[in-house]
């Protein structure tokens, strides 16, 4: 009985933590370890939104701290920065938030919308909508694959 509780807790915690770092990993792992569809959806949403909350409230402080530690002469116009600006101009806050779970990680997507000036309220709202949509879609997809279950 106790072993079953620890086993279930370990599965929940693993899916939650993976979803904090790489969203697509949550639905994949949830289906692979035998969690139900709704357990997977809830844990994946919670994982992503935990990261979004942390970065939304501490992102600028964290970025300033990193700049102090790794201070070096940086080029302002790099290929990577140009790609982010083009992506932002093309899709805006909603587009970047919507594509964050499948293209970016929750960390990078949140830092990106934060850096380009999205308000905390907008970031939380759009990221939540995105997390709910992609969690349902990806969890449904991975729970339908017979060899994973």
C-alpha positions, 0 to 999 in steps of 0.5 A: 500500500505504502509502496503504491502511494510512493510510486504514484507520487513519483509518477505525478511529481515526474510529470509535473517537473518535466512539464516545468522544463519541456512541456511536450515531455509531460503528456508523453511521460504521463501516457508512458507511465500509465496516468489517466488522461485527466491526471496528465492534463492537470499535471502538465498545466500545473507544471507549465504554469508554475514555471510561467508564474516563477519567471513572470514574477522573478524573471527580470531580477533573475535576468539582471543577476545573470547579466552581473555574473556573466557580464561580457561584451554582447552583440546586440544584433545577432542572428538569434536575436533577429529571429526572435524579433521577427517571430515577435513581430509576426505573431505577437504576444498571443502567438508566442504564448500559443506556440510556447509549449510546442516550439519553445520551453515554458522557460524560454517562451515566458522570458521571451514575452517578458523581454518584449514587454508583455504585462504579467496579467497578459502573460499569465492569461495567454500562457494559461490558455495555451497550456490548457489547449496543448495539454488536452491536445497532446495528452489525447494524442499520446494516450491514443498511441497503443504502444505507449499505454 
